[in-house]
Amino acid sequence: MKKWVSIALLAVVATMILGMQGCNGEEGAPTNVNISIVNDNEGNPGGGIHVTWSAPTEGTPDEYVVYVDGVAQVAVETLEDYVYTPCAEIQVAAVYGSTEKTASPIDIGAVASTVSVWSVSDPDPNHQSAFGFGSGGSATAYAITGGLHNNDIDFYITSDIRIASGSDHIPPLNTKENSASEETGTFDALGIVSPTGQNLYFTNLSLTNGGIYGLWLDPNANGYDASDNFIKAQVTGIDVATEKVDFKFAYQTEAGLRFVVE
């Protein structure tokens, strides 16, 4: 019995070790892979990623390749590269001749959620008129009355079916200066929302059924900085009779990054 238990424990330990190795990537893979948010090729904040890594603990690679959603960028011989292609996953590989050893991927995929809200002129007290995003990226509907969730509110729906920052409400719900932009194309195809600093975002913007939008969360009301978050949004339904608006979102949890690929 004791011998059987020992073998079982060894098997568990071996499995844990293999699992830990898998978390760090293959043997011979780059180590200490990190990302930081930088400007895009045109100097717009939040549109690029600086990827850095350390050499493998064993082996000397010929070169390195950064994969963007499984597609290889041009190989480099340095310990850094830049990504300007909107994506949900980044992975770095060390190349030894025709063999590659990959580090564990970095997940930067946007978080999907939905919410339904009503305009502030809807008389039903059970119908929330505002919503906000938690740190995990999901949207939650909130009531404006009572003031219990004022600090959690990012946007509310005006009486004429517009999306507005909580700071635009009279009286202001909070001091955040969140804003929205009109985007083109389809929700799924939109990989990056509009750049800041080009008069494309508004703290009060009209909504249309099926419309695609970029949302910029600026909690410090100081323009773009590395603590801001970006979301793509679609109005999936507007019921004029009940003043109900349905949204779906993809929230980028990596602060400062405008990529919104799920």
PEDALIN-V137203 format. One record per residue. N is the residue number from 1. RES is the residue in one small letter. PHI is phi in whole degrees, -180 to 180 (* if undefined). PSI is psi in degrees with one decimal (none if undefined). D_FIRST is the distance of its C-alpha to the first C-alpha in Angstrom with 2 decimals. Layout:
# PEDALIN-V137203
N,RES,PHI,PSI,D_FIRST / N,RES,PHI,PSI,D_FIRST
This chain:
# PEDALIN-V137203
1,m,*,-46.2,0.00 / 2,k,-62,-40.3,3.82 / 3,k,-63,-41.8,5.46 / 4,w,-62,-42.9,5.20 / 5,v,-63,-42.1,6.31 / 6,s,-62,-43.2,8.75 / 7,i,-63,-41.3,10.12 / 8,a,-63,-41.6,10.71 / 9,l,-66,-39.3,12.45 / 10,l,-62,-38.4,14.43 / 11,a,-64,-40.9,15.54 / 12,v,-65,-44.7,16.76 / 13,v,-62,-42.8,18.55 / 14,a,-62,-40.6,20.11 / 15,t,-64,-41.3,21.34 / 16,m,-64,-41.0,22.86 / 17,i,-65,-44.9,24.61 / 18,l,-61,-40.6,26.01 / 19,g,-63,-39.6,27.18 / 20,m,-66,-39.2,28.92 / 21,q,-63,-39.3,30.61 / 22,g,-63,-35.8,31.76 / 23,c,-66,-30.6,33.30 / 24,n,-93,-2.6,35.34 / 25,g,97,179.7,36.41 / 26,e,-74,156.9,35.98 / 27,e,-63,131.4,35.89 / 28,g,92,0.2,39.57 / 29,a,-85,161.6,40.70 / 30,p,-58,151.7,43.13 / 31,t,-117,166.0,41.76 / 32,n,53,45.9,43.03 / 33,v,-73,128.0,44.74 / 34,n,-138,157.7,47.00 / 35,i,-129,151.6,49.88 / 36,s,-139,151.9,52.99 / 37,i,-89,132.5,55.73 / 38,v,-134,178.7,59.14 / 39,n,-70,159.2,62.45 / 40,d,-82,-174.0,62.94 / 41,n,-63,-20.0,65.31 / 42,e,-102,9.5,68.27 / 43,g,85,10.2,67.39 / 44,n,-83,128.2,66.11 / 45,p,-60,144.9,63.39 / 46,g,78,10.4,59.90 / 47,g,-106,9.6,60.38 / 48,g,-147,165.2,58.33 / 49,i,-131,129.0,55.06 / 50,h,-95,117.6,54.74 / 51,v,-104,128.1,51.46 / 52,t,-128,156.0,50.34 / 53,w,-157,169.5,47.38 / 54,s,-108,158.9,46.33 / 55,a,-65,155.1,45.89 / 56,p,-59,151.9,42.45 / 57,t,-72,-21.5,40.47 / 58,e,-135,138.1,40.38 / 59,g,91,156.3,43.15 / 60,t,-122,103.9,46.83 / 61,p,-68,154.6,47.78 / 62,d,-75,-35.0,51.15 / 63,e,-168,-179.9,51.64 / 64,y,-129,152.4,50.05 / 65,v,-132,131.5,50.36 / 66,v,-97,126.3,50.12 / 67,y,-100,132.4,49.17 / 68,v,-115,106.9,50.74 / 69,d,50,43.1,49.03 / 70,g,85,-2.9,47.97 / 71,v,-104,127.5,51.46 / 72,a,-76,134.5,52.01 / 73,q,-83,177.5,54.75 / 74,v,-64,135.1,56.74 / 75,a,-64,148.9,54.66 / 76,v,-130,159.4,55.28 / 77,e,-108,2.7,54.79 / 78,t,-94,-179.2,54.63 / 79,l,-105,33.6,51.81 / 80,e,-159,158.5,53.37 / 81,d,-160,169.2,54.87 / 82,y,-122,142.5,56.48 / 83,v,-119,122.9,55.77 / 84,y,-118,1.3,58.68 / 85,t,-92,119.7,57.40 / 86,p,-55,135.0,56.03 / 87,c,-157,173.3,52.37 / 88,a,-113,-11.6,49.05 / 89,e,-151,139.4,46.83 / 90,i,-126,136.2,47.33 / 91,q,-141,142.5,45.22 / 92,v,-115,135.1,45.97 / 93,a,-122,142.8,45.21 / 94,a,-95,133.5,45.70 / 95,v,-107,125.6,47.44 / 96,y,-122,94.2,46.90 / 97,g,64,-117.6,49.34 / 98,s,-98,8.5,48.30 / 99,t,-111,141.6,44.83 / 100,e,-122,140.8,44.08 / 101,k,-119,118.7,41.24 / 102,t,-104,139.8,41.23 / 103,a,-78,164.0,40.38 / 104,s,-63,142.6,38.93 / 105,p,-70,154.5,41.75 / 106,i,-104,119.9,43.66 / 107,d,-89,117.1,44.17 / 108,i,-123,24.8,47.66 / 109,g,-66,141.6,47.99 / 110,a,-72,151.3,50.10 / 111,v,-94,124.7,48.64 / 112,a,-87,142.0,50.06 / 113,s,-160,168.8,51.19 / 114,t,-135,159.8,53.99 / 115,v,-157,151.4,56.20 / 116,s,-123,131.9,59.19 / 117,v,-138,165.3,61.96 / 118,w,-122,157.9,65.50 / 119,s,-67,161.1,68.67 / 120,v,-67,-15.9,69.79 / 121,s,-89,-3.7,72.62 / 122,d,-68,128.8,70.34 / 123,p,-80,-12.5,70.98 / 124,d,-72,118.8,67.60 / 125,p,-68,-15.0,65.77 / 126,n,-88,-1.5,62.40 / 127,h,-100,112.3,63.09 / 128,q,-75,146.3,61.95 / 129,s,-113,-0.7,64.30 / 130,a,-133,165.0,62.28 / 131,f,-150,159.4,59.01 / 132,g,-148,164.9,56.99 / 133,f,-111,131.1,54.00 / 134,g,-79,173.1,50.90 / 135,s,-63,-24.8,49.16 / 136,g,-80,-9.1,46.72 / 137,g,102,-5.6,49.72 / 138,s,-87,146.9,49.97 / 139,a,-89,144.1,53.30 / 140,t,-133,136.7,53.89 / 141,a,-84,143.3,57.10 / 142,y,-135,150.5,58.85 / 143,a,-84,142.2,61.87 / 144,i,-80,-37.0,64.75 / 145,t,-66,145.4,66.12 / 146,g,95,-29.2,64.85 / 147,g,72,11.8,63.92 / 148,l,-69,-28.3,60.27 / 149,h,-122,23.9,59.00 / 150,n,-55,-40.7,61.92 / 151,n,-73,-17.1,59.88 / 152,d,-88,-14.2,57.37 / 153,i,-80,130.5,60.15 / 154,d,-103,-38.9,60.88 / 155,f,-143,158.2,63.38 / 156,y,-138,166.7,65.28 / 157,i,-105,122.5,67.44 / 158,t,-76,171.9,71.15 / 159,s,-66,-21.5,73.53 / 160,d,-105,28.4,74.77 / 161,i,57,60.5,71.29 / 162,r,-124,151.1,70.76 / 163,i,-93,129.7,67.67 / 164,a,-137,147.2,68.45 / 165,s,-67,148.3,66.84 / 166,g,-59,-26.0,66.24 / 167,s,-73,-15.5,68.76 / 168,d,-84,-16.0,71.43 / 169,h,-68,150.6,71.21 / 170,i,-115,112.1,74.01 / 171,p,-73,162.1,72.98 / 172,p,-58,140.3,70.29 / 173,l,-80,-30.0,66.72 / 174,n,-165,-173.8,65.49 / 175,t,-104,6.5,66.62 / 176,k,-66,144.5,64.55 / 177,e,-116,68.3,66.72 / 178,n,-79,156.3,64.64 / 179,s,-152,167.9,66.42 / 180,a,-133,148.5,66.28 / 181,s,-123,153.3,67.63 / 182,e,-87,128.9,68.64 / 183,e,-114,163.0,66.64 / 184,t,-114,170.5,67.44 / 185,g,83,-152.2,65.57 / 186,t,-110,162.3,62.52 / 187,f,-60,-48.5,59.62 / 188,d,-67,-34.7,57.05 / 189,a,-79,-18.4,59.24 / 190,l,-73,113.0,59.99 / 191,g,-101,-20.5,57.88 / 192,i,-149,135.9,59.66 / 193,v,-85,168.4,61.92 / 194,s,-57,148.9,65.39 / 195,p,-71,154.9,65.98 / 196,t,-85,169.9,67.14 / 197,g,75,14.1,70.50 / 198,q,-127,22.7,72.51 / 199,n,58,37.4,73.66 / 200,l,-104,-13.0,71.28 / 201,y,-110,142.1,69.42 / 202,f,-134,141.3,71.02 / 203,t,-77,-3.4,69.97 / 204,n,-150,115.6,71.54 / 205,l,-141,135.2,71.37 / 206,s,-67,144.1,72.37 / 207,l,-109,145.2,69.70 / 208,t,-128,150.9,70.11 / 209,n,-64,124.7,68.01 / 210,g,88,-4.7,65.80 / 211,g,-65,146.4,66.70 / 212,i,-109,135.0,64.41 / 213,y,-139,152.6,64.26 / 214,g,-104,138.1,62.79 / 215,l,-117,132.7,61.87 / 216,w,-117,117.1,62.04 / 217,l,-96,114.2,60.49 / 218,d,-120,78.1,62.42 / 219,p,-64,-26.0,61.23 / 220,n,-91,-2.9,63.27 / 221,a,52,43.0,66.43 / 222,n,-128,21.9,67.18 / 223,g,78,-174.1,67.09 / 224,y,-63,133.9,64.30 / 225,d,-151,176.9,61.70 / 226,a,-70,-5.7,58.05 / 227,s,-95,-3.0,56.92 / 228,d,-78,158.4,58.45 / 229,n,-129,154.6,56.63 / 230,f,-129,147.9,57.84 / 231,i,-140,145.6,57.28 / 232,k,-102,144.9,58.68 / 233,a,-136,149.3,59.78 / 234,q,-133,136.3,61.26 / 235,v,-82,108.5,63.20 / 236,t,-89,-7.1,61.78 / 237,g,-176,139.6,64.20 / 238,i,-129,119.2,67.18 / 239,d,-101,102.2,68.42 / 240,v,-62,-37.2,71.95 / 241,a,-65,-40.3,72.49 / 242,t,-102,-3.7,69.55 / 243,e,62,31.9,69.51 / 244,k,-95,138.5,65.81 / 245,v,-126,127.5,64.39 / 246,d,-106,134.5,61.05 / 247,f,-124,154.3,59.42 / 248,k,-129,149.2,56.55 / 249,f,-133,158.7,55.45 / 250,a,-135,110.7,53.51 / 251,y,-104,125.5,52.96 / 252,q,-87,111.8,52.33 / 253,t,-78,-17.0,50.04 / 254,e,-75,106.8,50.81 / 255,a,-58,136.0,53.69 / 256,g,88,-12.5,56.96 / 257,l,-94,132.2,56.05 / 258,r,-93,-1.2,58.23 / 259,f,-64,137.0,55.91 / 260,v,-136,38.0,54.93 / 261,v,-82,130.7,52.99 / 262,e,-81,none,50.13
